[in-house]
Amino acid sequence: MSNLSASDRNGLRAGAVITVMAAFLAGIASDNFWSGFVITAIVCAVALLAAHVLSRAVISRRNR
């Protein structure tokens, strides 16, 4: 993968912060803190990764 631009790095950092915050809140709301935290963190991380891959695909298509 090519080097990330400044906006990509900022977006990934913001996404990671949002992932941790969502996982923390889901852990508090669930019966078992750790299971709620881990499940939500995994779901958010997969969504963040998919959004990053799709945005890279759209940008590379646009630059053709």
C-alpha positions in Angstrom: 0.0 0.0 0.0 1.2 3.5 -0.8 2.1 6.0 1.9 -0.9 7.6 3.6 -1.6 11.3 3.1 -2.1 13.6 6.0 -5.9 13.5 5.6 -5.8 9.7 5.5 -3.8 9.5 8.7 -6.1 12.0 10.4 -9.2 10.1 9.3 -7.8 6.8 10.5 -6.9 8.4 13.9 -10.4 9.8 14.2 -11.9 6.5 13.3 -9.8 4.7 15.9 -10.9 7.1 18.6 -14.6 6.7 17.6 -14.1 2.9 17.6 -12.7 2.9 21.1 -15.4 5.3 22.4 -18.2 3.2 20.8 -16.7 0.0 22.2 -16.4 1.5 25.6 -20.0 2.6 25.6 -21.2 -0.8 24.3 -19.2 -2.5 27.1 -20.9 -0.3 29.7 -24.4 -1.0 28.2 -23.9 -4.8 27.9 -24.2 -7.4 30.7 -20.6 -8.3 30.4 -18.3 -5.3 29.8 -15.5 -7.2 28.1 -17.6 -9.2 25.7 -19.6 -6.0 24.7 -16.3 -4.1 24.3 -14.6 -6.7 22.2 -17.5 -7.4 19.9 -18.1 -3.7 19.3 -14.5 -3.0 18.8 -14.2 -5.8 16.2 -17.3 -4.6 14.3 -16.2 -1.0 14.3 -12.6 -1.9 13.2 -13.9 -4.0 10.3 -16.2 -1.1 9.2 -13.3 1.3 9.5 -11.1 -1.0 7.4 -13.8 -1.4 4.7 -14.4 2.3 4.5 -10.7 2.9 4.1 -10.4 0.3 1.3 -13.5 1.6 -0.5 -12.3 5.2 -0.3 -9.0 4.2 -1.7 -10.7 2.4 -4.6 -12.9 5.4 -5.4 -10.0 7.8 -5.3 -7.8 5.6 -7.6 -10.8 5.2 -10.0 -11.3 9.0 -10.0 -7.6 9.6 -10.8 -7.6 7.4 -13.9 
